[in-house]
């Protein structure tokens, strides 16, 4: 659980509507240092993708979502507009919507418009961006209780109490589940089931397999926004961990891994480099990379199996005419008894 300052600041929203308020600032997760030092010490260097999202990284990702090459956001948004009314009918008028990795909560507005009596719980690892998004929502939706939670949603979280308990909807858009290898994706979906409780629902976006040229364009756009997003991770390491990484000596690289059906993003050294991070010395040879992100793609059968393996049963499945992207509503089911 990590409700802390945000719960104190906005606890009265549980009781009902409130006016926008100033939300206090908090620091980002200190596990960043441990993950970076561990990842850079490996023979094949890596940094978990969740650390992309400091304030600048979060803003750059929002810019990515508006690029012409980046199909997932506009496709999923269209699917949400089609399905939000059906989801609202299933849930009733006063659910708790828990969004994992809420970002700017732009897609969430579609759900909030369909469920004006909801309580909204955005869960985000970067407090700065959570502050901005929560303030904007509080201004635009004064009738909705907003309870921000700064937390790493990879771990279980305790939901805030409500006076009138109602249905719970987890919301995990953007095919963020694709950032994880399948075993870790199943673990996360199980953690979400634990956090949300049996009988809860999960609305999740999952990207589909498609021609490689379209996938590569989406992760290496012509304007170079994705490259700046990837390289921003090095700037963050330098700023927050006293790093001396020569950012100009690295370039963004995206490629398709057919064996794992995923796009991989790397930061490639263009020359031999040596640098310090948090007092530790690291060296990289020319063309050596730091692996920063995986984006797994699934066919519909694999999507269902992924959810079932974590205790979620598919209730509804929406997709676009081209089959580019899926939006799935699933229900948390009890652990099966027997083989």
DRENRODO-979393 format. One line per field, with one value per residue (C-alpha): x, y, z. Coordinates in steps of 0.001 Angstrom, whole numbers, always signed. Layout:
% residues N
east = [X,...]
north = [Y,...]
up = [Z,...]
This chain:
% residues 339
east = [+0,+1193,-1577,+284,+210,-2228,-4822,-4518,-4883,-7916,-9530,-12674,-13343,-14444,-17457,-18543,-17857,-15245,-13685,-10202,-7409,-3649,-2067,+1273,+4397,+6111,+9351,+9597,+10332,+13820,+13994,+15152,+18758,+18762,+17212,+19652,+22759,+21631,+20684,+23917,+25936,+24503,+26404,+23469,+22621,+18998,+16854,+13158,+10780,+8794,+11624,+10916,+8166,+9612,+7837,+9635,+9309,+5594,+5174,+7165,+5035,+1906,+3461,+4152,+491,-416,+2074,+610,+2723,+1538,-1741,-2443,-3763,-6226,-7418,-7958,-9641,-12141,-12821,-13362,-15907,-17766,-17631,-17837,-21644,-21739,-19182,-21187,-24345,-22597,-21105,-23923,-23565,-21179,-18180,-14632,-12321,-8712,-6315,-2899,-248,-2697,-420,-2454,-5742,-6905,-8585,-10104,-12244,-14236,-15110,-15818,-18188,-20119,-20025,-20437,-20974,-17663,-14803,-11536,-8265,-5294,-2185,+1075,+4741,+5785,+4233,+4890,+2883,+196,-201,-707,-3183,-5195,-5489,-6712,-9323,-10480,-11068,-12930,-14913,-15922,-18632,-16240,-14222,-10539,-8107,-4595,-2173,+1561,+2735,+4472,+1480,+3678,+3064,-336,-2091,-4877,-7878,-9252,-12385,-15714,-18897,-20979,-18968,-19825,-18363,-14656,-13199,-9483,-8367,-5091,-5055,-2309,-1132,+1219,+889,+2986,+6007,+6358,+7544,+4556,+5492,+5829,+2604,+750,+2262,+1110,-2406,-2545,-1391,-4152,-6694,-5417,-5640,-9081,-10679,-12731,-15743,-14038,-13684,-10632,-10731,-7413,-5937,-3685,-1854,-2109,+500,+702,+3150,+6642,+7035,+4021,+5325,+8789,+7378,+5323,+8446,+10895,+8890,+10089,+10073,+12319,+9979,+10377,+14145,+13987,+11711,+14216,+17255,+15489,+16099,+19828,+19155,+17100,+19897,+22379,+20091,+18803,+21743,+24717,+25420,+28055,+26608,+27559,+24033,+25245,+27223,+24013,+21249,+17766,+17304,+14109,+13924,+11513,+12286,+10284,+11044,+9400,+6862,+7908,+9412,+12539,+13875,+17561,+20012,+23086,+26565,+28017,+31567,+33366,+32231,+32909,+30738,+29732,+26301,+25731,+29455,+29911,+31946,+30583,+32023,+30341,+31855,+30795,+27454,+26725,+23201,+21064,+17786,+15028,+11676,+9812,+6471,+4934,+2167,-533,-3174,-6720,-6236,-3008,-4753,-7440,-4852,-2780,-5795,-7021,-3584,-3892,-7463,-9365,-12234,-13024,-16525,-16320,-13777,-13771,-11430,-11193,-11993,-8306,-7762,-4927,-5810,-8075,-9963,-11036,-13359,-12567,-13842,-11728,-12619,-11929,-9004,-10202,-10679,-9289,-7103]
north = [+0,+3526,+6044,+8408,+12105,+11868,+10043,+12699,+15504,+14052,+11785,+13879,+13078,+9615,+11181,+12974,+15800,+18399,+21475,+21308,+21573,+21937,+18476,+18260,+17132,+13826,+12213,+9379,+5786,+5302,+1819,+3639,+3634,-89,-1044,+1100,-131,-3759,-3433,-1729,-4400,-7217,-8714,-7544,-4171,-3244,-728,-1510,+453,+1814,+4298,+6119,+8035,+10973,+14244,+14811,+11168,+11222,+14362,+12892,+9753,+11891,+13477,+10003,+9080,+11852,+10826,+9577,+6398,+5515,+3692,+2204,+5352,+6481,+2907,+2194,+5571,+4746,+1351,+2995,+5395,+2402,+278,+2738,+2716,-1075,-1160,+1443,-641,-3692,-1752,+598,+4290,+4421,+2147,+2643,+2945,+2064,+2976,+1337,+3658,+6505,+9006,+12024,+10077,+11210,+7907,+7733,+10749,+8572,+6251,+9119,+10707,+7419,+6935,+10378,+8900,+7018,+7249,+7474,+6117,+6895,+4864,+6303,+5822,+9442,+11835,+14983,+13788,+12361,+15806,+17513,+14960,+14821,+18592,+18756,+16053,+17634,+20871,+19250,+16704,+18439,+15822,+12868,+11801,+11533,+9687,+9611,+6892,+7211,+3596,+954,-1027,-4075,-4606,-5102,-1928,-1491,+309,+3280,+2646,+4045,+4663,+2975,+57,-691,-2514,-2127,-1697,-1929,+20,-838,+748,+1348,-2275,-1594,-5302,-5855,-4274,-7410,-10859,-13241,-14762,-11307,-10188,-13075,-12171,-8559,-9581,-11801,-8867,-6723,-9431,-9434,-5630,-5341,-8424,-11338,-10300,-7110,-6296,-5348,-3317,-3874,-2873,-5366,-4767,-7314,-8843,-7006,-6316,-5544,-2314,-788,-1868,-448,+2880,+3144,+2751,+4754,+7703,+10130,+13125,+11356,+11766,+8119,+8538,+11533,+9525,+6656,+8940,+10862,+7834,+8629,+12276,+11096,+8817,+11692,+14087,+11854,+9476,+11817,+10154,+11194,+9273,+11009,+11047,+12272,+9040,+6970,+6513,+5033,+1680,-342,-3794,-6708,-9929,-12600,-15414,-13453,-11604,-8244,-4901,-4185,-722,-226,+2590,+1837,+3207,+4757,+4568,+3094,+4947,+5005,+6754,+6894,+6334,+6775,+6459,+3264,+3010,+1408,+813,+29,-923,+535,-1005,-2406,-1568,-892,-2775,-411,-1789,-4784,-4406,-7859,-8417,-11081,-12756,-13041,-16607,-15668,-12698,-14934,-17437,-14676,-13453,-16932,-17857,-15012,-15724,-13378,-14618,-12710,-11159,-8845,-8392,-5341,-4803,-2468,-3504,-4098,-6156,-3849,-3591,-5243,-3901,-6689,-6653,-9516,-10663,-11848,-15493,-17721,-20090,-23335,-26425,-29557,-30197]
up = [+0,-758,-225,+2102,+1302,-1575,+510,+3218,+697,-1027,+1563,+1708,-1979,-895,+745,-2394,-4881,-4080,-5595,-7137,-4593,-4471,-4258,-2438,-4263,-3536,-4649,-7167,-6236,-4687,-6281,-9426,-8164,-7382,-10736,-12734,-10917,-11154,-14823,-15880,-14054,-16191,-19157,-21295,-19849,-19241,-17374,-16731,-18953,-16002,-15345,-18610,-16868,-15028,-15769,-19089,-20123,-19392,-21496,-24359,-24301,-24541,-27640,-29060,-28732,-31194,-33890,-37198,-37026,-33526,-34177,-30686,-29014,-31661,-32278,-28589,-28084,-30817,-29220,-25819,-27294,-28724,-25572,-22644,-22564,-22465,-19645,-17718,-18084,-16635,-13706,-12775,-12094,-9095,-9614,-8442,-11464,-10657,-13454,-13359,-14825,-15309,-17089,-18160,-17824,-21265,-22168,-18702,-19515,-21904,-19012,-16607,-19116,-19205,-15411,-13803,-10325,-10302,-7844,-9768,-8358,-10647,-9785,-11115,-10232,-10842,-8347,-10396,-13372,-11097,-9520,-12883,-14194,-10947,-10763,-14358,-13742,-10477,-12364,-15265,-13204,-9952,-9359,-9316,-6276,-7277,-4991,-6516,-5413,-6041,-6248,-8303,-9556,-10038,-6314,-4619,-3492,-958,-2397,-462,+1574,+445,+2395,-296,-1713,-5311,-8280,-9009,-12495,-13148,-16206,-17964,-21425,-23955,-24247,-21344,-20558,-23694,-21995,-19881,-20877,-20708,-17342,-15776,-17488,-15855,-12473,-12891,-13886,-10795,-8664,-10155,-9349,-5759,-5525,-7102,-5516,-6821,-8864,-10031,-13711,-15751,-18953,-20718,-24056,-25875,-29150,-31947,-34254,-37586,-40462,-39182,-41172,-39410,-36028,-36627,-37786,-34598,-32426,-34540,-35847,-38497,-36111,-33616,-30637,-29612,-29832,-27456,-25149,-25026,-24596,-21828,-19624,-19755,-18883,-15907,-14716,-14970,-13124,-10343,-9829,-10344,-13664,-16203,-19175,-22464,-23868,-27259,-27652,-27708,-30264,-30181,-31879,-32370,-33954,-34309,-32429,-34319,-31858,-29028,-31249,-29835,-30698,-28649,-27855,-27091,-26461,-28556,-27853,-31009,-29588,-26607,-23481,-19738,-17183,-13526,-11990,-8250,-7635,-9645,-12851,-16040,-19506,-22799,-26119,-29450,-30589,-27123,-25997,-22965,-23464,-22321,-23490,-24885,-26658,-27072,-29617,-29310,-31436,-29941,-28698,-26947,-25338,-23826,-22619,-21010,-19043,-18127,-16795,-14291,-13199,-15525,-17664,-20858,-20935,-23949,-26739,-28998,-31939,-34936,-38494,-39291,-36147,-35101,-31425,-28853,-25877,-23514,-20508,-18123,-14724,-11792,-11278,-8246,-8351,-9974,-7824,-9351,-12434]
